[in-house]
Amino acid sequence: MTDLVLIGMYALLAGAVVASAGALVLRLLHKHSIAVHVGVLLVVTVAAVAAGVATVAQAMFLSAHDLQVVLLTVAAAAAVSLVVGVAFGRRLAAAAVWSAEARERERRLEAGRRELVAWVSHDLRTPLAGLRAMAEALQDSVVTDAATVADYHRRIRVETDRMTHLVDDLFELSRINAGALRLTLSRVSLAEIVSDALAATAPLAATRQVRVIAAQTGWPTVLASEPELARVLTNLLVNSVRYTPPDGSVHIEGGHDHGAAWLAVSDTCGGIPEDDLPRVFDVAFRGERSRTPAPAGTGGGGLGLAIVRGLVEAHGGRVGVGNTGTGCRFIVHLPG
């Protein structure tokens, strides 16, 4: 019994020395990745077992041949343990990182949903209150002169159209997020899409006194769904016109690049803070803090660029934004 206790103490002492060294190494590597920590833990565990066996073997005064057999056996077992441990450790580390990223992504999505509900509630409550007040005024004959009545009717129509656009954007965004968007692909000329988008944006540009200038040539043909692609460009143009100050300009151009088509919309909005650039395509992000604020009644619901990203990605493309000298530049890449 005394020999067994002594052997156990030798093994514990050897393992404690290795464990102390491992704890010091882990402390020094505290800023490294999970995979590194898992690898160190595996090495420390195997080394502690090997140290305990080697120490006990030495204490038992084994013959040189028997000692070699014991050490060879321990080394082989340690090698197998390390290989298997590292393989599973990497998978565990990857799973942990993926889980953390999934939680962070879910947290951002939940924050975006709450922000969206807040924005939509605000954007619907304000015009609805105005519509109700004007409707009651008309119903109770508070206003009777023809000019005021006509003005009330016009404002009711404008607010109704704005709310209709907001509801349409919500529906489109819900289709994108639910994976219910179905594209009907065909060969589409970007020149025609640009022409239609310019016509749709002309009234807003005239109101804002912003010049919209499109390149005359160089427009490629792409495989895309025409309605969705038209909405992408229209949303980009409307967004740039809204945030460009009077007497500013918005430029549209396109072309081919390494077998892919690209479309760019540049404006003179004054630029976007670098910290806000990653959030530009988030739901309900408007960025009035950075860009020239849109006049009352012309702002969107903060969904236009989120819809742009969803529609572009549905086409297998990508969209990005960057600052230029006087504003920012949105660029869409689509498969050729």
DRENLUMNU-226069 format. One line per 10 residues: number of its first residue (from 0); their letters; for each residue x negated, y, z of C-alpha. Coordinates in Angstrom, 1 decimal. Layout:
BEGIN
NUM = a = X,Y,Z; ... .
END
This chain:
BEGIN
0 = mtdlvligmy = 0.0,0.0,0.0; -2.9,2.3,0.8; -4.4,1.8,-2.6; -1.1,2.6,-4.3; -0.7,5.8,-2.3; -4.3,6.8,-3.3; -3.7,6.0,-6.9; -0.5,8.1,-6.9; -2.3,11.0,-5.3; -5.0,10.8,-8.0 .
10 = allagavvas = -2.4,10.8,-10.7; -0.5,13.7,-9.1; -3.7,15.7,-8.7; -4.7,15.2,-12.3; -1.2,16.1,-13.5; -1.1,19.2,-11.3; -4.3,20.5,-12.7; -3.1,20.1,-16.3; 0.3,21.6,-15.4; -1.3,24.6,-13.8 .
20 = agalvlrllh = -3.4,25.2,-16.9; -0.3,24.8,-19.1; 1.6,27.3,-17.0; -1.2,29.8,-17.5; -1.2,29.2,-21.2; 2.6,29.7,-21.4; 2.3,32.9,-19.5; -0.2,34.2,-21.9; 2.0,33.2,-24.9; 5.2,34.6,-23.5 .
30 = khsiavhvgv = 5.7,36.8,-26.5; 5.4,34.0,-29.1; 8.2,32.0,-30.7; 10.3,29.2,-29.2; 8.5,26.7,-31.4; 5.1,27.7,-29.9; 6.5,27.3,-26.3; 8.0,23.9,-27.2; 4.7,22.8,-28.7; 2.7,23.9,-25.6 .
40 = llvvtvaava = 5.2,22.1,-23.3; 4.7,18.9,-25.3; 1.0,19.1,-25.2; 1.0,19.8,-21.5; 3.3,16.9,-20.8; 1.3,14.4,-22.8; -2.0,15.7,-21.5; -0.8,15.4,-17.9; 0.1,11.7,-18.4; -3.2,11.1,-20.2 .
50 = agvatvaqam = -5.1,12.8,-17.4; -3.4,10.9,-14.7; -4.1,7.5,-16.5; -7.7,8.4,-17.1; -8.3,9.5,-13.6; -6.7,6.4,-12.1; -8.7,4.2,-14.5; -11.9,5.8,-13.4; -11.0,5.5,-9.8; -10.3,1.7,-10.2 .
60 = flsahdlqvv = -13.9,1.2,-11.5; -12.7,-0.6,-14.7; -15.3,-2.1,-17.0; -16.4,0.0,-19.9; -14.5,-2.2,-22.3; -11.3,-2.1,-20.2; -11.6,1.6,-19.8; -11.9,2.1,-23.6; -8.8,-0.1,-24.1; -6.8,2.0,-21.6 .
70 = lltvaaaaav = -7.9,5.3,-23.1; -7.3,4.1,-26.6; -3.8,3.0,-25.7; -3.1,6.3,-24.0; -4.5,8.3,-27.0; -2.3,6.4,-29.4; 0.8,6.8,-27.3; 0.0,10.5,-26.9; -0.5,11.0,-30.6; 2.9,9.4,-31.4 .
80 = slvvgvafgr = 4.6,11.4,-28.6; 3.2,14.6,-29.9; 4.2,14.0,-33.6; 7.7,13.0,-32.6; 8.0,15.8,-30.0; 6.8,18.4,-32.4; 9.2,17.3,-35.1; 12.2,17.4,-32.8; 10.9,20.5,-31.1; 10.8,22.4,-34.3 .
90 = rlaaaavwsa = 14.4,21.3,-35.0; 15.4,22.4,-31.5; 13.7,25.7,-31.9; 15.4,26.3,-35.3; 18.7,25.3,-33.8; 18.2,27.7,-30.9; 17.2,30.6,-33.2; 20.2,29.8,-35.5; 22.5,29.8,-32.5; 21.2,33.1,-31.3 .
100 = earererrle = 21.6,34.6,-34.8; 25.1,33.2,-35.0; 26.1,34.7,-31.7; 24.6,38.1,-32.7; 26.4,37.9,-36.1; 29.7,37.1,-34.4; 29.1,39.9,-31.9; 28.6,42.4,-34.8; 31.6,41.0,-36.7; 33.8,41.4,-33.5 .
110 = agrrelvawv = 32.5,44.9,-33.0; 33.2,45.7,-36.7; 36.8,44.3,-36.3; 37.4,46.5,-33.3; 36.0,49.5,-35.1; 38.1,48.7,-38.1; 41.3,48.5,-36.0; 40.4,51.8,-34.4; 39.8,53.5,-37.8; 42.9,52.1,-39.4 .
120 = shdlrtplag = 45.0,53.0,-36.4; 43.8,56.6,-36.6; 44.1,56.8,-40.4; 47.7,55.5,-40.3; 48.9,57.3,-37.2; 48.0,60.8,-38.3; 49.7,60.8,-41.7; 52.7,58.8,-40.4; 53.2,61.6,-37.8; 53.1,64.2,-40.5 .
130 = lramaealqd = 55.4,62.2,-42.7; 57.9,61.8,-39.9; 57.8,65.5,-39.1; 58.3,66.6,-42.7; 61.1,64.0,-43.2; 62.9,65.2,-40.1; 62.5,68.8,-41.2; 64.1,68.0,-44.6; 66.8,65.9,-43.0; 67.8,68.6,-40.5 .
140 = svvtdaatva = 67.6,71.4,-43.1; 64.9,73.1,-41.1; 63.3,74.1,-44.4; 65.7,75.2,-47.2; 63.8,77.3,-49.7; 63.0,75.5,-52.9; 59.2,76.2,-52.7; 58.8,74.8,-49.2; 60.9,71.7,-50.0; 58.9,71.0,-53.1 .
150 = dyhrrirvet = 55.7,71.4,-51.1; 57.0,68.9,-48.5; 57.9,66.4,-51.2; 54.4,66.8,-52.8; 52.7,66.3,-49.4; 54.8,63.3,-48.6; 53.8,61.7,-52.0; 50.1,62.5,-51.4; 50.1,60.9,-47.9; 52.1,57.9,-49.1 .
160 = drmthlvddl = 49.6,57.3,-51.9; 46.7,57.6,-49.4; 48.2,55.1,-47.1; 49.0,52.8,-50.0; 45.3,52.9,-51.0; 44.3,52.1,-47.5; 46.6,49.1,-47.3; 45.3,48.0,-50.7; 41.7,48.2,-49.4; 42.7,46.2,-46.3 .
170 = felsrinaga = 44.3,43.5,-48.5; 41.2,43.3,-50.8; 38.8,43.1,-47.8; 40.9,40.4,-46.2; 40.8,38.4,-49.5; 37.0,38.7,-49.6; 36.5,37.7,-46.0; 38.9,34.8,-46.3; 37.2,33.5,-49.4; 40.5,33.8,-51.3 .
180 = lrltlsrvsl = 39.0,36.0,-54.0; 39.2,34.3,-57.4; 37.2,35.8,-60.3; 38.1,35.5,-63.9; 34.7,35.9,-65.6; 34.2,37.1,-69.2; 31.6,39.1,-71.1; 32.2,42.7,-70.0; 30.6,45.9,-71.4; 29.4,48.2,-68.6 .
190 = aeivsdalaa = 30.0,51.1,-71.0; 33.8,50.5,-70.9; 33.8,50.0,-67.1; 31.9,53.3,-66.7; 34.3,55.1,-69.0; 37.3,53.9,-67.0; 35.7,54.7,-63.6; 34.8,58.2,-64.8; 38.5,58.8,-65.8; 39.7,57.6,-62.4 .
200 = taplaatrqv = 37.2,59.8,-60.5; 37.7,62.9,-62.6; 40.5,64.5,-60.5; 38.5,64.1,-57.2; 35.3,65.4,-58.9; 37.2,68.4,-60.2; 38.6,69.2,-56.8; 35.2,68.8,-55.1; 33.5,70.8,-58.0; 31.0,67.9,-58.5 .
210 = rviaaqtgwp = 29.6,67.0,-61.9; 29.6,63.3,-62.7; 27.1,62.6,-65.4; 26.8,59.2,-67.1; 24.0,57.9,-69.4; 25.0,57.8,-73.0; 23.1,54.6,-73.9; 21.5,51.5,-72.4; 24.6,49.9,-70.9; 24.3,46.1,-70.8 .
220 = tvlasepela = 26.9,43.5,-71.2; 27.4,41.2,-68.1; 29.4,38.1,-67.2; 31.9,39.4,-64.6; 35.5,40.0,-63.7; 36.5,43.3,-65.2; 39.0,44.5,-62.6; 36.7,43.7,-59.7; 33.7,45.2,-61.4; 35.7,48.3,-62.2 .
230 = rvltnllvns = 36.6,48.6,-58.6; 32.9,48.3,-57.6; 31.9,51.3,-59.8; 35.0,53.3,-58.9; 34.4,52.9,-55.2; 30.7,53.9,-55.6; 31.6,57.0,-57.6; 34.4,58.0,-55.2; 32.1,57.5,-52.3; 29.3,59.6,-53.8 .
240 = vrytppdgsv = 31.7,62.4,-55.0; 33.3,62.6,-51.6; 30.0,63.2,-49.8; 28.3,65.4,-52.4; 28.6,69.2,-51.7; 30.3,71.5,-54.2; 28.1,72.2,-57.3; 26.3,69.0,-56.7; 26.0,66.1,-59.2; 26.4,62.4,-59.4 .
250 = hiegghdhga = 24.5,60.4,-62.0; 25.3,56.9,-63.4; 22.9,54.7,-65.3; 22.3,51.1,-66.1; 20.1,48.6,-67.8; 18.4,45.2,-67.8; 15.6,44.2,-65.4; 13.9,40.7,-65.5; 17.0,39.0,-67.1; 19.5,40.7,-64.7 .
260 = awlavsdtcg = 21.7,43.7,-65.3; 21.6,46.7,-62.9; 23.9,49.7,-62.4; 22.9,52.7,-60.3; 24.8,55.7,-58.9; 22.7,58.6,-57.6; 24.1,61.7,-55.8; 22.9,64.8,-54.1; 24.6,64.2,-50.7; 21.5,65.1,-48.7 .
270 = gipeddlprv = 20.5,61.6,-47.8; 21.3,59.1,-45.1; 19.3,58.7,-41.8; 17.0,55.7,-42.1; 18.6,54.1,-39.0; 22.0,54.2,-40.7; 21.0,52.7,-44.0; 21.4,49.1,-42.9; 25.0,49.9,-41.8; 26.2,51.7,-44.9 .
280 = fdvafrgers = 28.0,48.6,-46.2; 29.5,47.7,-42.8; 33.3,47.9,-42.4; 34.5,51.3,-41.2; 31.1,53.0,-41.4; 31.6,56.5,-42.8; 28.4,58.3,-41.9; 29.7,61.8,-41.5; 26.9,62.5,-39.1; 24.3,62.2,-41.9 .
290 = rtpapagtgg = 26.0,63.2,-45.1; 28.1,66.2,-46.1; 31.5,65.7,-44.5; 34.4,65.2,-46.9; 37.2,67.7,-46.6; 40.3,66.8,-44.6; 42.6,64.6,-46.5; 40.1,63.2,-48.9; 38.1,60.8,-46.7; 38.5,57.1,-47.2 .
300 = gglglaivrg = 39.2,54.4,-44.6; 35.5,53.4,-44.4; 36.3,50.2,-46.4; 35.1,51.2,-49.9; 31.4,50.2,-49.6; 32.3,47.0,-47.6; 34.5,46.0,-50.5; 31.7,46.9,-53.0; 29.3,44.5,-51.2; 31.9,41.7,-51.0 .
310 = lveahggrvg = 32.8,42.0,-54.7; 29.2,42.2,-55.8; 28.2,39.2,-53.7; 31.2,37.3,-55.1; 29.7,37.8,-58.6; 26.4,36.4,-57.3; 24.7,39.8,-57.2; 23.5,42.2,-54.6; 23.8,45.8,-53.8; 21.5,48.2,-52.0 .
320 = vgntgtgcrf = 21.0,51.8,-51.1; 18.0,54.1,-50.6; 17.3,57.8,-50.1; 16.0,59.9,-52.9; 14.6,63.4,-52.7; 18.0,65.2,-52.7; 20.4,62.4,-51.8; 20.8,58.7,-52.0; 21.0,56.0,-54.7; 23.2,52.9,-54.8 .
330 = ivhlpg = 22.1,50.2,-57.1; 23.9,47.0,-58.0; 22.1,44.0,-59.5; 24.3,41.5,-61.4; 23.4,38.2,-63.2; 22.7,39.0,-66.9 .
END
